[in-house]
Amino acid sequence: MKVFGVAKTIADCFRYRNKIGLSVAIEGLQEALRQRKTTPSEIASQAERGTVATVMRPYLEALTANG
């Protein structure tokens, strides 16, 4: 998988979740947000482009919820 940017790579991980595993995609999302490598809005934008927004949205919302 070619890396273009952190947000796009996270979206691609969710796109190929059946090949690499959902846990890998979720861990990538968690680490990218924890390390502040990208923003939730950038990830959401790439997810919309990559047509995985509906799959990724619950995880993104859970990880960015306050409290």
Backbone as numpy.savetxt, mean C-alpha at the origin, in Angstrom:
# Nx Ny Nz CAx CAy CAz Cx Cy Cz
9.96 -7.32 -9.92 9.11 -6.15 -9.92 10.01 -4.92 -9.92
9.79 -4.03 -10.85 10.57 -2.81 -10.96 10.03 -1.78 -9.96
10.93 -1.08 -9.28 10.53 -0.10 -8.27 10.54 1.30 -8.89
9.40 1.97 -8.84 9.27 3.32 -9.36 9.21 4.34 -8.23
8.63 3.97 -7.15 8.49 4.83 -5.98 7.84 4.01 -4.89
7.93 4.49 -3.68 7.40 3.72 -2.55 5.90 3.51 -2.67
5.15 4.56 -2.95 3.69 4.45 -3.02 3.26 3.49 -4.13
3.89 3.59 -5.29 3.55 2.70 -6.40 3.93 1.26 -6.08
5.05 1.08 -5.42 5.49 -0.27 -5.06 4.51 -0.91 -4.08
4.01 -0.13 -3.13 3.02 -0.66 -2.18 1.75 -1.06 -2.93
1.30 -0.21 -3.85 0.11 -0.53 -4.64 0.35 -1.80 -5.47
1.54 -1.94 -6.03 1.86 -3.13 -6.80 1.88 -4.39 -5.92
2.34 -4.24 -4.69 2.33 -5.38 -3.76 0.90 -5.86 -3.53
-0.03 -4.92 -3.40 -1.43 -5.33 -3.23 -1.99 -5.90 -4.53
-1.54 -5.41 -5.66 -1.99 -5.95 -6.94 -1.56 -7.41 -7.09
-0.33 -7.70 -6.67 0.21 -9.06 -6.81 0.17 -9.82 -5.49
-0.80 -9.51 -4.64 -0.90 -10.12 -3.32 -1.08 -11.63 -3.37
-1.68 -12.15 -4.43 -1.86 -13.59 -4.53 -0.55 -14.31 -4.83
0.38 -13.60 -5.45 1.69 -14.20 -5.75 2.67 -14.03 -4.60
2.70 -12.84 -3.99 3.68 -12.58 -2.94 3.13 -12.77 -1.53
1.82 -12.80 -1.40 1.19 -12.98 -0.11 0.66 -11.66 0.44
-0.53 -11.73 0.98 -1.17 -10.53 1.53 -0.37 -9.99 2.72
0.21 -10.88 3.50 0.98 -10.43 4.67 2.18 -9.58 4.26
2.80 -9.89 3.14 3.93 -9.11 2.64 3.45 -7.71 2.24
2.31 -7.64 1.57 1.76 -6.35 1.14 1.40 -5.49 2.36
0.78 -6.10 3.35 0.40 -5.36 4.55 1.63 -4.89 5.31
2.62 -5.74 5.43 3.86 -5.36 6.12 4.56 -4.21 5.39
4.56 -4.25 4.07 5.15 -3.16 3.30 4.42 -1.85 3.54
3.10 -1.92 3.59 2.29 -0.73 3.87 2.59 -0.19 5.25
2.63 -1.07 6.24 2.93 -0.65 7.62 4.30 0.02 7.72
5.30 -0.59 7.13 6.66 -0.06 7.23 6.80 1.27 6.48
6.19 1.38 5.33 6.27 2.63 4.57 5.65 3.77 5.36
4.53 3.51 6.03 3.89 4.55 6.82 4.68 4.83 8.10
5.18 3.78 8.75 5.92 3.95 10.00 7.21 4.75 9.77
7.88 4.47 8.68 9.14 5.14 8.37 8.93 6.48 7.64
7.68 6.81 7.41 7.31 8.06 6.72 7.99 8.18 5.35
8.03 7.06 4.64 8.61 7.05 3.30 7.64 7.61 2.26
6.36 7.59 2.60 5.31 8.09 1.72 4.12 8.48 2.58
3.12 9.12 1.98 1.95 9.55 2.73 0.76 8.66 2.35
-0.23 8.60 3.25 -1.43 7.83 2.92 -2.12 8.32 1.65
-2.09 9.62 1.39 -2.74 10.14 0.18 -2.00 9.72 -1.08
-0.67 9.66 -1.03 0.09 9.18 -2.19 -0.19 7.71 -2.45
-0.28 6.93 -1.40 -0.58 5.50 -1.54 -1.97 5.32 -2.13
-2.94 6.08 -1.60 -4.31 5.98 -2.10 -4.39 6.37 -3.57
-3.65 7.39 -3.96 -3.63 7.82 -5.36 -3.08 6.73 -6.27
-2.00 6.11 -5.87 -1.42 5.02 -6.67 -2.34 3.80 -6.67
-3.04 3.57 -5.58 -3.97 2.45 -5.52 -5.13 2.65 -6.50
-5.59 3.90 -6.63 -6.65 4.21 -7.59 -6.16 3.96 -9.02
-4.95 4.39 -9.30 -4.37 4.17 -10.63 -4.20 2.69 -10.93
-3.83 1.95 -9.91 -3.56 0.52 -10.08 -4.78 -0.35 -9.88
-5.92 0.24 -9.69 -7.21 -0.46 -9.51 -7.21 -1.44 -8.34
-6.48 -1.11 -7.28 -6.50 -1.94 -6.08 -7.00 -1.16 -4.87
-7.62 -0.03 -5.13 -8.07 0.84 -4.04 -9.07 0.14 -3.13
-9.99 -0.62 -3.70 -11.00 -1.28 -2.88 -10.39 -2.36 -1.99
-9.34 -2.98 -2.46 -8.65 -4.01 -1.67 -7.82 -3.36 -0.57
-7.13 -2.29 -0.91 -6.20 -1.65 0.01 -6.87 -0.75 1.04
-7.99 -0.16 0.69 -8.63 0.85 1.54 -8.82 0.43 3.00
-9.35 -0.76 3.29 -9.54 -1.13 4.71 -8.23 -1.15 5.51
-7.17 -1.62 4.90 -5.87 -1.68 5.57 -5.30 -0.29 5.78
-5.42 0.55 4.76 -4.91 1.91 4.84 -5.68 2.70 5.90
-7.00 2.54 5.93 -7.81 3.24 6.92 -7.49 2.77 8.34
-7.30 1.46 8.50 -7.00 0.93 9.84 -5.65 1.42 10.34
-4.69 1.52 9.46 -3.34 1.93 9.87 -3.21 3.44 10.07
-4.12 4.20 9.50 -4.03 5.65 9.62 -5.10 6.24 10.53
-5.93 5.39 11.14 -6.98 5.87 12.04 -6.35 6.44 13.31
-6.90 7.51 13.78 -6.41 8.11 15.03 -6.90 7.30 16.21
-6.03 7.14 17.17 -6.43 6.47 18.40 -5.81 5.15 18.48
